[in-house]
Amino acid sequence: MDDGDASMANAAGYTATTTIVTEESLYGLPDPVQRYLREIHLVGKETVADADAKQIGTLRDTVKQGWQRFTSKQNFKTDHASFTRSLTLHNFLIFSVLNKDEFRESHGFRSTSLLGFIPLARKSGTEMDQTELLLYLAETVWFPSFWLSNQVHWQMIDDTSARLTVRSGGVTASVLLHFGEEGKLKMTADGYYSNGKKYGLEEWSAIATDYKDFDGVALPTKLEFSWDLEKGNFAYFRCELADLKYNVSRA
């Protein structure tokens, strides 16, 4: 998509101090972003400093692999984009496998352990930094007041899409949001895909659907992540939001 003529905009900006979203908060955002935030009834609600979320879902590592059930817990912070996710796989008869994703202090980490304390694998580095920040951006659909943060830079693409970019330290991640009918939201980006031997940039996408009310805000409860590879589309992660609590550190 040619976005050479697209205009750049910063959100109105807020810090992690809880405040109320107003119409003035939306000024300067791309038109499709403003419409979406009004449609989900964000105006009049508190901004989010931190959030705890629980999900259920399925995932797989390869196209030929069967789907594995999981449950996960996440904590998000918005003063500086960061999160932790602990995901437990349940397809093992005796032992549980714990996957942990993190983005903190501008670095991304992913680890796998048996029973939560026997290490099996750990990944870090430039590719993981971008991967984990990209994951954080995709899941801001669950706390969209972050889109008003002064950490966010917006780029208007057209009447139904806009690009969201966040820089954290030396790491930059950018997601193109496509706002469809009936609240369907698709996010696309260039991400680092690993074939088990090396990383390469491929088109990554996330689709958000099935909106439900959370404290007066309509939020998507289902996310599906996939890669658009040369051999075809590879969906690898499907989750459903089971619980969501805002500003838990202030409770």
C-alpha positions in Angstrom: 0.0 0.0 0.0 1.3 3.4 -0.9 1.4 5.6 2.1 3.8 8.2 1.0 1.3 11.0 1.3 -0.1 9.9 4.6 0.0 12.4 7.4 1.8 11.9 10.7 0.1 12.5 14.0 0.7 12.0 17.7 -2.0 11.1 20.1 -3.1 13.8 22.5 -1.0 12.0 25.1 -1.3 10.9 28.7 1.0 9.5 31.3 0.3 6.4 33.4 -1.6 8.5 35.9 -5.3 7.6 35.5 -7.4 10.2 33.8 -10.6 10.4 31.8 -10.8 10.1 28.1 -12.6 13.1 26.5 -13.4 14.1 23.0 -10.4 16.4 23.2 -8.3 13.4 23.9 -9.1 12.1 20.4 -8.0 15.3 18.6 -5.1 14.7 16.2 -5.8 11.0 15.8 -6.4 9.6 12.3 -10.1 9.6 11.4 -10.7 5.8 11.4 -9.0 5.6 14.9 -11.3 8.3 16.3 -14.4 6.6 14.9 -13.4 3.3 16.3 -12.7 4.7 19.8 -16.1 6.4 19.8 -17.8 3.2 18.6 -16.4 1.1 21.4 -17.5 3.8 23.9 -14.0 4.7 25.2 -14.9 8.4 25.7 -15.8 9.1 29.3 -13.8 6.1 30.6 -10.6 6.0 32.6 -7.3 5.5 30.9 -5.4 2.3 31.8 -2.2 2.4 33.7 -1.9 -1.4 34.0 -4.1 -4.4 33.3 -4.3 -8.1 34.2 -5.8 -10.5 31.6 -6.5 -14.2 31.4 -7.0 -16.1 28.2 -7.8 -19.6 27.0 -6.9 -20.9 23.6 -4.9 -23.1 21.3 -1.6 -22.8 19.5 0.8 -24.8 17.3 4.4 -24.4 16.2 4.1 -25.8 12.6 1.4 -26.3 10.0 1.5 -30.1 10.4 1.3 -30.0 14.2 -2.0 -30.4 16.1 -3.4 -27.6 18.1 -2.5 -27.6 21.8 -4.8 -26.2 24.5 -3.4 -23.5 26.8 -4.4 -21.0 29.6 -2.5 -17.9 30.2 -2.1 -14.9 32.5 -0.8 -11.5 31.5 0.1 -8.2 33.1 0.5 -5.1 30.9 1.9 -1.7 31.9 1.5 1.4 29.9 3.8 4.0 31.4 6.6 2.3 29.4 5.3 -0.4 27.1 5.9 -3.7 28.9 4.2 -7.0 29.6 4.7 -10.5 30.9 2.7 -13.5 29.9 2.8 -17.0 31.5 1.2 -19.6 29.3 0.6 -23.2 30.4 0.2 -25.9 27.8 -2.4 -28.6 28.8 -1.9 -31.4 26.3 0.7 -33.2 28.4 -0.6 -36.1 30.5 1.9 -35.9 33.3 4.0 -32.8 33.1 3.0 -29.2 32.4 5.0 -26.9 30.0 5.2 -23.2 30.8 6.0 -20.7 28.1 6.8 -17.2 29.2 6.9 -14.0 27.1 8.2 -10.7 28.3 8.9 -7.2 27.0 10.6 -5.1 29.7 13.3 -2.4 29.7 13.0 -2.4 25.8 14.0 -6.0 25.4 12.0 -9.1 24.6 12.4 -12.6 26.0 10.8 -16.0 25.5 11.4 -19.0 27.6 10.1 -22.5 28.0 10.3 -24.6 31.1 9.0 -28.0 32.4 6.8 -27.7 35.5 7.7 -24.0 35.6 11.2 -24.4 36.9 13.2 -26.8 34.7 14.5 -24.7 31.8 14.1 -26.1 28.3 14.8 -23.1 26.0 15.3 -19.3 26.1 15.3 -16.8 23.3 16.5 -13.2 23.3 18.1 -10.8 20.9 17.1 -8.2 18.3 14.5 -10.4 16.7 12.8 -11.2 20.0 12.9 -7.5 21.0 10.8 -6.6 18.0 8.6 -9.7 18.2 7.6 -9.1 21.8 6.9 -5.4 21.3 4.8 -6.3 18.2 2.8 -8.7 20.4 2.3 -6.0 23.0 0.9 -3.6 20.3 -1.5 -6.3 19.0 -2.9 -6.8 22.4 -3.5 -3.1 23.1 -6.9 -3.8 21.6 -7.7 -4.9 25.2 -6.7 -1.5 26.6 -7.1 0.9 23.7 -6.6 4.0 25.8 -2.9 3.3 25.3 -3.5 4.5 21.8 -3.7 8.0 23.3 -0.3 7.7 24.9 2.4 10.0 24.0 4.5 6.9 23.2 2.4 6.3 20.2 2.9 7.8 16.7 0.0 7.5 14.3 0.1 7.7 10.5 -3.1 8.2 8.5 -3.3 5.8 5.5 -6.8 6.1 4.2 -10.4 6.3 5.5 -10.3 2.8 7.0 -6.7 2.2 8.0 -3.9 3.8 10.0 -0.4 2.8 11.2 0.5 2.7 14.8 4.2 2.9 15.7 5.9 2.7 19.1 9.6 3.1 19.8 11.0 1.7 23.1 14.7 2.4 23.5 16.3 1.1 20.4 13.4 -1.1 19.4 10.6 0.0 17.0 7.5 -1.9 16.1 4.8 -0.8 13.7 1.3 -2.2 13.0 -1.1 -1.3 10.3 -4.7 -1.4 11.6 -7.5 -2.0 9.1 -10.9 -1.1 10.6 -13.6 -3.2 8.9 -17.4 -3.5 9.2 -19.1 -4.6 12.4 -16.0 -3.9 14.4 -13.7 -6.4 12.7 -10.2 -5.2 13.2 -7.2 -6.6 11.3 -3.6 -5.8 12.1 -0.7 -6.5 9.8 3.1 -6.0 10.2 6.4 -7.2 9.0 7.6 -9.7 11.7 10.4 -12.1 12.3 9.4 -15.6 11.4 11.6 -18.5 12.5 11.7 -21.7 10.4 13.6 -23.4 13.2 17.0 -22.5 11.7 17.0 -18.8 11.1 14.8 -15.7 11.2 13.3 -13.9 8.1 10.9 -11.1 7.7 7.4 -12.2 6.7 3.9 -10.7 6.8 2.3 -11.2 10.2 -1.4 -10.6 11.0 -3.8 -10.5 13.9 -7.6 -10.5 13.6 -9.7 -9.3 16.5 -13.4 -10.3 16.7 -16.3 -11.1 19.0 -16.8 -7.9 20.9 -18.2 -7.9 24.5 -18.7 -5.3 27.1 -16.0 -4.7 29.7 -16.9 -2.0 32.2 -18.8 -0.1 29.5 -16.2 -0.5 26.7 -16.8 -2.9 23.8 -13.6 -4.9 23.4 -12.7 -7.8 21.1 -12.5 -11.1 23.0 -11.0 -13.3 20.3 -7.6 -12.9 18.6 -6.0 -15.0 15.9 -2.4 -14.7 14.9 -1.0 -15.9 11.6 1.8 -15.7 9.1 1.4 -15.1 5.3 4.1 -17.5 4.1 5.1 -18.4 0.6 3.4 -21.8 1.0 0.2 -20.1 2.3 -1.4 -18.8 5.4 -0.3 -20.3 8.7 -2.6 -19.6 11.6 -0.7 -20.5 14.8 -2.3 -18.8 17.8 -6.0 -18.5 18.8 -7.1 -17.1 22.1 -10.2 -15.9 23.9 -10.2 -13.2 26.6 -11.6 -14.9 29.8 -11.0 -12.1 32.3 -9.7 -8.5 32.3 -9.1 -6.1 35.1 -7.8 -2.5 34.8 -5.6 -0.4 37.1 -5.0 -3.3 39.4 -2.0 -1.6 41.0 -4.4 1.0 42.3 -6.9 -1.4 43.8 
